[in-house]
């Protein structure tokens, strides 16, 4: 081991072993080793955890990483420690725990809201994890900078924004075959990334870019009893925020209780309680809990101090927080229910162009009337009523005994057809993001070559691109780093859907990005015709395509896309077929067909035009996207704010009446029908979110 000083306090180390978290092509193995095997540890940058500490490190190319080491490692001291038998046993257990942490980090590494992990290695037999160094500010550090109410707590909107950001990250793990529970949420473990937007910008937008760090106490919902006894069941969490079941080890069924998402709900509720009131739910400082270790008894035998709403409209927020602090897991709301309540407090702030003030938002209706909506009241109360009903249902289920729950987990594990070593060697991975683009192209070709649609779906299921019911997992994306520095997800939307331009059949896999790749108008000047004339179409085939990494760009297949290329029209004769590499979705591809009588008298012809542009993709059909309502799953973001995004569907009637080309968009609220706007001068900022086939 070389620990030569490269700067005061820094250490140059060379790893003995290193396994990358993502499979590396054998021809690129040497490059990977050169990238990761020699590191400079910057010991001045250090964060301590339960069993180890995290140091900032750079490689010889100047890339920045985080290295997690055990606390008793030999790397920093430069010599092997002289451990007693007891210390050696503890070191062995901590090594197992560190590898468990790596396993959990690897599982969530591709999900938005969690740090990237690069691999697991060793230096002089001391284990380490190499992962992303998250540039940002923790919630604990950011607290003084966030807007406060006169009562001493944060403003209601800011409390909701923080909770919303954390819940969206937690919910991402629910798409995994084996969901991950963080189990140690605290203001210190919630980071706000500042690589894309400064903290000041995030505060101003009331929209945060979270990253949940320190997975040392994390676990998987479907766990292993052996590792549970050795390195899981004895782990604890930050007492001020932890659920009671994380503060004891001697109650019946503790292992099953410790594998529930309800643990994260409790911890987040504790944090939101503190943000809203300026104090923690339990005053451990004025009791002897810290001295006696009786945190569990305090949280189960006493109630948190009452949380009083500052105004009537805050009642739903306070109620959902207090429900989250219930002693029994079955009485707590789900993460989704909490998200729905908190989101009602963000509607006004996140929506552009809404009229009204206070707790009411005015929504324009075509008739010219206005519908008054109590954003933070009625909808929140509906969610709370549903949470109470669900709590009763969960209680009935749990009465059967924790043993039944554990048995049920085993059944779930079998039902998910979890893959093992033989599957892995056969090219099968656990989820979309685990594949390389080359591997996905090979799967796509297999699906394309299938003799029947049923056979194609079986192939997609075998490779875990469809779930056991034949549905496309959502949200489940493959992360893509664009050349403009943005990182977006590629979401699978269809299987054998689009006709290839070369006439050889249908592309096996169709993807769409989950966020904007750029923000721009559809045209620089009013176009003379329809979609074919739009500058945006030309941009997609040129500069837009250049945003993609070379490996992906080389695999994309051109397809045939139908669109209205005339503009103002009153029959389907305006439709024609154009080649497309990167393309915008048609309205019908998002929300399905519309019958003629769904349009006003005199406009029935719109159905033939809109419906003629294609067929609805499987994903959007499963997400129940409708032309008659908003849909939360269609909400997309640009720089942390909900945004409108372009369709390729021209609005022929608006184009005729307005005398300029109007193009439809998906609205910032997820409405796929009502946001047509001039191509050259949209009334709201509009993003480009294209699709592609391989």
C-alpha positions in Angstrom: 0.0 0.0 0.0 1.4 3.4 -1.1 0.3 6.1 1.3 2.7 8.8 0.0 1.6 12.3 1.0 0.7 14.3 -2.1 -0.4 17.4 -0.1 -0.6 18.1 3.6 -3.1 15.7 5.0 -3.7 13.9 1.7 -2.9 10.2 1.0 -2.2 8.5 -2.3 -3.5 5.0 -2.2 -3.6 2.2 -4.8 -6.4 -0.4 -4.5 -5.6 -4.1 -4.3 -8.9 -5.1 -5.8 -11.9 -3.3 -7.3 -15.2 -4.6 -8.7 -17.2 -2.1 -10.7 -20.9 -1.7 -9.8 -21.8 -1.9 -13.5 -20.5 -4.6 -15.9 -17.5 -3.4 -17.9 -16.7 -4.7 -21.4 -13.5 -6.8 -21.1 -11.8 -4.6 -23.7 -12.4 -1.6 -21.4 -11.3 -3.3 -18.1 -7.9 -1.7 -18.1 -9.3 1.8 -18.5 -11.7 1.2 -15.6 -8.8 0.1 -13.4 -6.8 3.1 -14.3 -9.8 5.3 -13.5 -10.5 3.8 -10.1 -7.5 2.0 -8.7 -5.3 5.0 -7.9 -6.9 7.6 -5.6 -5.8 10.6 -3.6 -7.7 10.7 -0.3 -8.4 14.2 1.0 -8.6 13.6 4.7 -9.7 17.2 5.5 -13.0 16.4 3.9 -14.5 13.8 6.1 -18.1 12.8 7.2 -18.5 10.3 10.0 -21.2 7.6 10.0 -22.1 4.7 12.3 -19.5 2.1 11.2 -17.3 4.2 9.0 -16.4 7.6 7.6 -16.6 9.1 4.1 -13.7 10.9 2.6 -13.5 13.0 -0.5 -11.1 11.6 -3.1 -9.8 12.3 -6.6 -8.3 10.1 -9.3 -5.3 10.9 -11.5 -7.7 12.6 -14.0 -9.1 14.9 -11.3 -12.5 13.2 -11.1 -14.1 13.6 -7.6 -15.4 10.6 -5.7 -16.5 9.7 -2.2 -14.7 6.8 -0.5 -16.4 5.0 2.5 -14.0 3.3 4.9 -14.4 1.4 8.2 -13.5 3.5 11.2 -10.8 1.1 12.2 -9.1 0.9 8.8 -5.4 0.8 8.3 -5.4 3.0 5.2 -5.1 6.3 7.0 -2.7 5.2 9.7 -0.5 3.5 7.2 -0.1 0.3 9.3 -2.2 -2.7 10.1 -4.0 -2.3 13.5 -3.2 -4.7 16.3 -6.7 -6.0 17.0 -7.8 -8.2 19.9 -9.9 -11.2 19.2 -13.0 -9.2 20.2 -12.0 -6.3 17.9 -11.3 -8.7 15.1 -14.8 -10.2 15.4 -16.3 -6.7 15.4 -14.2 -5.8 12.3 -15.5 -8.8 10.5 -19.1 -7.9 11.4 -18.5 -4.3 10.2 -17.0 -5.6 7.0 -20.2 -7.6 6.4 -22.3 -4.5 7.2 -20.2 -2.3 4.8 -20.8 -4.8 2.0 -24.6 -4.8 2.8 -24.5 -1.0 2.5 -22.8 -1.4 -0.8 -25.5 -3.8 -1.9 -28.2 -1.3 -1.0 -26.3 1.6 -2.7 -25.9 -0.5 -5.8 -29.6 -1.3 -5.8 -30.7 2.4 -5.7 -27.7 3.9 -7.6 -29.7 4.3 -10.8 -32.7 6.0 -9.1 -33.1 9.7 -8.9 -32.6 10.9 -5.4 -29.8 8.6 -4.4 -26.0 8.8 -4.9 -24.2 6.9 -7.7 -22.1 4.0 -6.6 -19.1 3.0 -8.7 -17.8 -0.1 -7.0 -16.4 -2.1 -4.1 -12.8 -2.7 -3.4 -10.0 -3.2 -0.9 -6.7 -1.7 0.1 -4.4 -3.9 2.3 -7.5 -6.1 3.1 -9.5 -3.1 4.3 -12.8 -2.8 2.4 -14.1 0.4 0.9 -17.0 1.7 -1.2 -16.3 4.1 -4.1 -19.3 6.3 -4.9 -20.4 9.8 -5.9 -19.3 12.8 -3.9 -22.6 14.6 -3.6 -22.0 18.4 -4.1 -24.7 20.1 -2.1 -26.0 21.2 1.3 -27.7 19.0 3.9 -31.2 20.0 5.2 -29.5 20.5 8.6 -27.1 23.0 7.1 -29.8 24.6 5.0 -32.4 25.2 7.8 -31.3 28.7 8.7 -31.5 29.7 5.0 -35.1 28.5 4.4 -38.0 30.9 4.7 -39.5 30.9 8.2 -42.9 31.8 9.6 -43.4 34.2 12.4 -44.0 31.3 14.7 -40.4 30.1 14.4 -41.0 27.1 12.0 -40.6 27.1 8.2 -43.4 28.4 6.0 -46.1 25.8 5.2 -45.2 25.8 1.5 -41.5 25.2 2.3 -42.4 22.3 4.7 -44.5 20.7 1.9 -41.7 21.3 -0.6 -39.1 19.5 1.5 -41.4 16.6 2.2 -42.5 16.4 -1.4 -38.9 16.1 -2.6 -38.0 13.4 -0.1 -41.1 11.3 -0.7 -40.6 11.3 -4.5 -37.1 9.9 -3.9 -38.4 7.2 -1.5 -41.2 6.2 -3.9 -38.7 5.6 -6.6 -37.5 2.5 -4.7 -41.0 1.0 -4.8 -40.5 0.1 -8.5 -37.6 -2.3 -7.6 -38.1 -6.0 -7.5 -36.9 -5.8 -3.8 -37.7 -2.2 -2.5 -35.1 -0.6 -0.2 -36.0 1.1 3.1 -33.6 3.9 4.2 -34.3 3.6 7.9 -32.2 6.6 9.1 -33.7 9.7 7.6 -32.6 12.8 9.4 -31.9 16.4 8.4 -28.2 15.5 8.2 -28.9 12.6 5.8 -31.0 14.6 3.3 -28.8 16.5 0.9 -29.9 19.1 -1.7 -27.7 18.7 -4.8 -26.4 22.0 -6.1 -24.7 20.9 -9.3 -27.6 22.0 -11.5 -29.3 24.7 -9.4 -28.0 26.6 -6.4 -29.7 26.2 -3.1 -31.0 29.8 -3.4 -32.6 28.9 -6.8 -34.2 25.8 -5.3 -35.6 27.8 -2.4 -36.9 30.4 -4.8 -38.5 27.7 -7.0 -39.9 25.9 -3.9 -38.6 22.8 -5.6 -35.6 20.8 -4.3 -33.2 18.3 -5.8 -32.7 15.8 -3.0 -30.2 13.0 -2.5 -30.6 10.6 0.4 -27.2 9.7 1.8 -25.8 7.4 4.5 -27.4 4.0 3.6 -25.6 2.3 6.5 -28.9 1.4 8.2 -30.8 0.6 5.0 -32.4 -2.7 4.3 -34.4 -4.5 1.6 -38.0 -5.3 2.1 -37.3 -9.0 1.3 -34.3 -9.7 3.5 -32.1 -12.5 4.5 -32.4 -13.8 8.1 -28.7 -14.6 8.5 -27.4 -11.2 7.6 -30.3 -9.7 9.6 -29.1 -11.4 12.8 -25.4 -10.5 12.1 -25.5 -7.0 10.7 -29.0 -5.7 10.4 -31.2 -6.2 13.4 -28.7 -4.5 15.8 -28.6 -1.3 13.7 -30.2 1.7 15.1 -31.2 5.1 13.8 -31.0 8.7 14.9 -33.3 8.6 18.0 -34.9 12.1 17.6 -36.4 11.0 14.2 -36.4 7.2 14.3 -39.5 5.0 14.4 -39.9 3.2 17.8 -39.2 -0.2 16.1 -35.8 1.1 15.2 -35.0 1.8 18.9 -35.4 -1.7 20.3 -34.3 -5.3 19.7 -36.4 -7.4 22.0 -40.0 -7.2 20.9 -41.8 -10.0 19.0 -41.5 -9.9 15.2 -39.0 -7.1 15.2 -37.2 -8.3 12.0 -40.4 -8.0 9.9 -41.3 -4.6 11.5 -37.9 -3.3 10.5 -38.4 -4.0 6.9 -41.4 -1.7 6.4 -41.6 1.6 4.5 -43.6 2.8 7.5 -40.2 3.4 9.2 -39.3 6.0 6.6 -42.8 7.6 7.0 -42.3 8.0 10.7 -38.8 9.5 10.4 -39.9 11.9 7.7 -43.0 12.9 9.7 -40.6 13.7 12.6 -38.5 15.9 10.4 -41.6 17.7 9.0 -42.9 18.2 12.6 -39.6 20.0 13.4 -39.7 22.0 10.2 -43.2 23.2 10.8 -42.9 23.9 14.6 -39.3 24.6 15.1 -39.0 21.8 17.7 -38.6 18.0 17.6 -41.6 15.8 18.5 -40.1 14.5 21.7 -38.0 16.5 24.1 -35.3 13.9 24.9 -33.0 16.6 26.3 -35.2 17.3 29.3 -35.7 13.6 30.1 -33.2 10.9 31.1 -33.9 9.0 27.9 -30.3 9.6 26.6 -28.8 8.5 29.8 -30.9 5.4 30.2 -31.3 4.5 26.5 -35.1 4.4 26.9 -35.9 6.2 23.7 -38.2 3.3 22.7 -40.3 3.7 25.9 -40.6 7.4 25.5 -41.9 7.1 22.0 -44.3 4.3 22.7 -45.6 5.4 26.2 -45.9 9.1 25.7 -47.3 11.3 22.9 -45.4 13.9 21.0 -46.2 17.5 22.0 -49.3 18.7 20.2 -48.8 20.2 16.8 -51.2 23.1 16.3 -52.0 24.3 12.8 -51.1 28.0 12.2 -54.2 28.5 10.1 -57.3 26.5 9.1 -55.9 25.5 5.7 -52.9 23.9 7.5 -55.1 21.3 9.3 -54.6 18.6 6.7 -50.8 19.0 6.7 -50.7 18.8 10.5 -53.0 15.8 10.6 -50.9 13.8 8.1 -47.7 14.6 10.0 -49.2 13.4 13.3 -50.6 10.3 11.7 -47.1 9.6 10.5 -46.0 9.6 14.1 -48.4 6.8 15.1 -46.8 4.1 17.3 -48.3 1.2 15.2 -47.1 0.9 11.7 -50.5 0.1 10.4 -51.9 3.4 11.6 -49.4 5.5 9.6 -50.2 6.8 6.1 -48.4 5.4 3.1 -45.7 7.4 1.4 -48.0 7.9 -1.6 -50.8 9.3 0.7 -48.3 11.7 2.4 -47.2 12.8 -1.1 -50.7 13.5 -2.2 -51.5 15.7 0.8 -48.2 17.6 0.7 -48.6 18.2 -3.1 -51.9 20.1 -2.5 -49.9 22.8 -0.7 -47.6 23.2 -3.7 -50.2 23.5 -6.5 -50.3 27.4 -6.6 -46.5 27.7 -6.4 -45.8 25.1 -9.0 -48.4 26.1 -11.6 -47.9 28.9 -14.0 -50.7 31.1 -15.2 -53.2 30.3 -12.4 -55.4 33.1 -11.1 -56.4 33.7 -7.5 -54.7 34.0 -4.2 -54.5 32.3 -0.9 -55.7 28.7 -0.8 -57.8 29.0 -3.9 -56.7 28.7 -7.5 -58.9 29.7 -10.5 -58.8 27.3 -13.4 -59.9 28.6 -16.8 -62.7 26.6 -18.4 -63.5 26.9 -22.2 -66.9 28.4 -21.4 -65.2 31.3 -19.8 -66.3 30.5 -16.3 -63.9 29.8 -13.4 -63.9 26.7 -11.2 -62.8 27.5 -7.7 -60.6 24.8 -6.1 -59.6 24.7 -2.5 -56.1 23.4 -3.2 -55.0 22.7 0.4 -58.3 21.6 1.8 -60.9 19.3 0.3 -58.4 17.1 -1.7 -56.2 16.7 1.4 -59.1 15.7 3.5 -60.1 13.0 0.9 -56.6 11.6 1.1 -56.7 11.5 4.9 -60.0 9.7 4.8 -58.5 7.1 2.5 -55.5 6.8 4.8 -57.8 6.1 7.7 -59.6 3.4 5.7 -56.3 1.8 4.6 -55.0 1.8 8.2 -58.0 -0.2 9.2 -57.5 -2.6 6.4 -53.8 -3.0 7.2 -54.7 -3.5 10.9 -57.0 -6.4 10.0 -54.2 -8.0 8.0 -51.6 -7.6 10.7 -53.8 -9.1 13.4 -53.1 -12.5 11.8 -49.6 -12.3 13.2 -46.2 -11.1 12.2 -45.3 -14.7 11.2 -47.9 -14.5 8.5 -46.3 -11.3 7.3 -42.9 -12.9 7.1 -44.4 -15.9 5.2 -46.0 -13.4 2.9 -42.7 -11.8 2.1 -41.3 -15.2 1.0 -44.3 -15.6 -1.3 -43.7 -12.2 -2.8 -40.1 -13.0 -3.3 -41.0 -16.1 -5.2 -43.6 -14.3 -7.3 -41.1 -11.7 -8.4 -39.0 -14.4 -10.1 -35.8 -12.8 -8.8 -32.9 -13.6 -11.0 -29.8 -15.4 -9.9 -26.3 -16.2 -11.2 -27.4 -18.4 -14.2 -29.8 -15.7 -15.4 -27.0 -13.1 -15.0 -24.6 -15.1 -17.1 -27.4 -15.5 -19.7 -27.6 -11.7 -20.1 -30.6 -11.2 -17.8 -30.5 -8.2 -15.5 -32.7 -7.1 -12.7 -34.1 -3.9 -14.3 -33.8 -1.6 -17.3 -30.9 0.5 -16.0 -28.8 -2.6 -15.4 -28.4 -3.2 -19.1 -26.0 -1.5 -21.5 -27.4 0.1 -24.6 -25.7 -2.7 -26.6 -27.5 -5.3 -24.5 -30.8 -3.5 -25.0 -30.3 -3.4 -28.7 -29.8 -7.2 -28.8 -33.0 -7.7 -26.7 -34.8 -5.3 -29.1 -33.7 -7.4 -32.1 -35.0 -10.6 -30.4 -38.4 -9.0 -29.7 -38.5 -7.7 -33.3 -37.8 -11.2 -34.7 -40.5 -12.9 -32.6 -43.1 -14.6 -34.7 -46.1 -13.4 -32.6 -46.8 -10.5 -30.3 -47.3 -13.0 -27.5 -43.8 -14.4 -28.0 -42.4 -10.8 -28.1 -44.0 -10.0 -24.7 -42.6 -13.3 -23.3 -39.1 -12.2 -24.3 -39.6 -8.8 -22.7 -40.8 -10.4 -19.5 -37.8 -12.8 -19.5 -35.5 -9.8 -19.5 -37.6 -8.0 -16.8 -38.6 -5.2 -19.2 -42.2 -6.2 -18.5 -43.4 -7.3 -15.1 -45.2 -10.6 -14.2 -48.5 -9.2 -15.4 -47.0 -8.0 -18.7 -47.0 -4.3 -17.7 -44.2 -1.9 -18.3 -42.6 -1.0 -14.9 -43.1 2.7 -14.1 -41.2 4.8 -13.2 -38.2 2.7 -14.3 -35.6 4.4 -16.5 -32.1 4.0 -17.9 -30.1 7.1 -17.0 -28.6 9.0 -19.9 -26.0 11.8 -19.5 -26.5 14.3 -22.3 -23.7 16.3 -23.9 -25.2 19.5 -22.5 -24.6 18.2 -19.0 -28.1 17.3 -18.2 -29.0 13.8 -16.9 -32.4 12.3 -17.9 -34.0 8.9 -17.8 -35.1 6.9 -20.8 -38.4 5.2 -20.0 -39.6 2.2 -22.0 -43.0 3.1 -23.4 -43.7 0.4 -26.0 -42.9 -3.1 -27.2 -42.9 -3.7 -31.0 -44.9 -0.6 -31.7 -43.2 1.6 -34.3 -42.7 0.8 -38.0 -39.0 0.9 -39.0 -38.1 3.2 -41.9 -36.2 0.4 -43.7 -39.4 -1.7 -44.0 -38.1 -4.7 -42.1 -40.9 -4.7 -39.5 -41.4 -3.0 -36.1 -38.7 -1.8 -33.7 -38.5 -4.0 -30.7 -38.2 -1.2 -28.0 -39.5 2.4 -28.0 -38.3 4.8 -25.3 -39.2 8.4 -24.3 -37.2 10.6 -22.0 -38.6 11.5 -18.6 -37.6 15.2 -18.5 -36.7 18.0 -20.9 -33.5 17.7 -23.0 -33.9 21.4 -24.0 -36.3 24.3 -23.8 -37.2 26.0 -27.1 -40.0 27.1 -29.4 -41.2 24.8 -32.2 -40.4 27.4 -34.8 -38.4 30.7 -35.0 -41.0 32.3 -37.3 -44.6 31.4 -38.1 -44.4 28.3 -40.3 -46.3 28.3 -43.6 -47.5 24.7 -43.2 -47.7 21.9 -40.6 -45.2 19.8 -38.6 -43.0 19.1 -41.6 -42.2 22.8 -41.8 -41.3 23.2 -38.1 -37.8 24.2 -37.2 -38.0 21.9 -34.2 -38.3 18.8 -36.4 -35.0 19.8 -38.1 -33.4 20.5 -34.8 -34.3 17.1 -33.5 -32.6 15.4 -36.5 -29.5 17.6 -36.0 -28.5 19.3 -32.8 -31.0 17.4 -30.8 -29.5 14.1 -31.8 -26.1 15.4 -30.9 -27.2 15.7 -27.3 -27.2 12.0 -26.9 -24.0 10.0 -26.0 -22.3 8.4 -29.0 -23.1 4.8 -28.0 -26.8 5.5 -27.8 -26.9 7.7 -30.9 -25.3 4.9 -33.0 -28.0 2.4 -32.1 -31.1 4.5 -32.7 -33.3 3.3 -35.6 -35.3 5.7 -37.9 -39.0 5.0 -38.0 -42.1 6.2 -39.8 -44.2 8.8 -38.1 -47.5 10.2 -39.3 -48.4 13.9 -38.6 -50.5 16.8 -39.9 -48.0 18.4 -42.3 -50.5 20.9 -43.7 -51.5 22.9 -40.6 -55.0 24.3 -40.9 -57.2 21.4 -42.2 -60.6 19.8 -41.9 -60.0 16.3 -43.0 -57.4 13.5 -42.6 -56.0 14.2 -46.0 -53.6 16.6 -44.2 -51.8 13.6 -42.7 -48.6 12.2 -44.3 -45.7 10.0 -43.3 -42.2 11.4 -42.5 -39.0 9.7 -41.4 -38.0 10.3 -37.8 -35.0 9.5 -35.6 -35.7 11.5 -32.6 -39.4 12.4 -32.6 -42.1 14.1 -30.5 -45.1 12.0 -29.5 -48.5 12.5 -31.1 -51.5 13.2 -28.9 -53.0 9.9 -29.8 -49.8 8.1 -28.8 -50.1 9.6 -25.3 -53.9 9.6 -24.5 -55.5 7.2 -27.1 -58.2 7.8 -29.6 -61.1 10.2 -29.3 -64.5 9.5 -30.8 -66.0 12.2 -33.2 -68.9 13.0 -30.8 -66.4 14.0 -28.1 -65.8 17.2 -30.1 -68.3 20.0 -30.5 -70.7 20.0 -33.5 -68.9 21.1 -36.6 -65.5 19.8 -35.3 -66.1 16.0 -35.6 -63.4 15.9 -38.3 -60.8 16.5 -35.6 -61.2 12.9 -34.5 -60.0 11.5 -37.9 -57.0 13.9 -37.9 -55.9 13.2 -34.3 -56.5 9.5 -34.3 -54.7 9.1 -37.7 -51.3 10.0 -36.2 -50.7 6.6 -34.6 -51.7 4.4 -31.7 -51.4 4.8 -28.0 -48.2 3.4 -26.4 -48.6 0.6 -23.9 -47.2 2.5 -21.0 -49.6 5.4 -21.3 -52.5 3.1 -21.8 -51.5 1.3 -18.5 -51.1 4.7 -16.8 -54.7 5.5 -17.9 -53.8 8.8 -19.7 -56.9 10.4 -20.9 -57.6 13.4 -23.3 -60.4 14.5 -20.9 -58.4 15.0 -17.6 -55.0 15.8 -16.2 -52.8 12.9 -15.2 -50.0 13.2 -12.6 -47.8 10.7 -14.4 -47.6 13.0 -17.4 -46.1 15.9 -15.4 -42.5 16.6 -16.5 -39.9 19.0 -15.2 -37.4 21.5 -16.4 -34.9 22.8 -13.9 -36.9 21.6 -11.1 -40.2 23.1 -12.1 -43.3 21.5 -13.8 -43.3 22.4 -17.4 -45.3 22.2 -20.7 -43.8 19.9 -23.3 -44.3 19.6 -27.1 -46.3 17.1 -29.0 -46.0 16.8 -32.8 -49.8 17.1 -33.1 -50.9 20.2 -34.9 -54.2 21.9 -33.8 -55.9 22.3 -37.2 -58.9 24.3 -35.9 -56.8 26.7 -33.9 -54.3 27.1 -36.8 -57.2 28.1 -39.0 -59.0 30.5 -36.7 -55.7 32.1 -35.4 -54.0 32.3 -38.8 -50.8 30.8 -37.6 -49.6 27.3 -36.8 -50.8 26.0 -33.4 -49.2 22.9 -32.0 -50.5 20.8 -29.0 -48.5 20.3 -25.8 -48.8 18.3 -22.6 -49.5 20.9 -20.0 -47.5 21.5 -16.8 -50.5 19.8 -15.0 -50.3 16.6 -17.1 -53.2 17.5 -19.5 -52.4 16.2 -23.0 -55.2 18.0 -24.8 -55.9 21.6 -23.9 -52.5 23.4 -24.2 -52.2 24.2 -27.9 -50.1 27.3 -28.6 -48.4 29.2 -31.4 -45.4 27.3 -32.7 -43.2 30.4 -32.7 -44.6 32.2 -29.6 -45.8 29.7 -27.0 -47.7 31.3 -24.1 -45.6 29.3 -21.6 -42.1 28.0 -21.6 -42.1 24.6 -23.4 -39.6 21.7 -23.3 -38.6 19.2 -25.8 -39.0 15.6 -24.6 -38.4 13.3 -27.5 -38.7 9.5 -28.0 -36.6 7.1 -30.0 -36.4 3.4 -31.0 -33.6 0.9 -31.0 
